[in-house]
């Protein structure tokens, strides 16, 4: 089982902090697992939410403040998601992995999953076609 960082260390990591080497296996899992995109959005929320809270507390009409928060959050999430792969690879590089590690591992996992799905499809097709 891989060692996971504690809550405080994870928050530091979420806002671009580095993790000690003992967490490298977990870091690879975090950035290349099946749910890596959702994990990225969660990490982005750690940086976006405090800013939205500050903007919500600014003086002015509530409707205007809510519109500001909504617009800012949409733009922040848009850019966070648009540059997701680059951000993940930069995060891995900052923690000592060679550039492109995340993209390579995700591509290898996708190729394995596609090969397995193709093999299952062929097996079912041959079984149903009577060959």
Secondary structure, 3 states (H helix, E strand, C coil): CCCCCCHHHHHHHHCCCCCCHHHHHHHHHHHHCCCHHHHHHHHHHHHHHHHHHHHHCCCCCHHHHHHHHHHHHHHHHHHHHHCHHHHHHHHHHHCCCCCCHHHHHHHHHHHHHHHHHHHHHHHHHHHHHCC
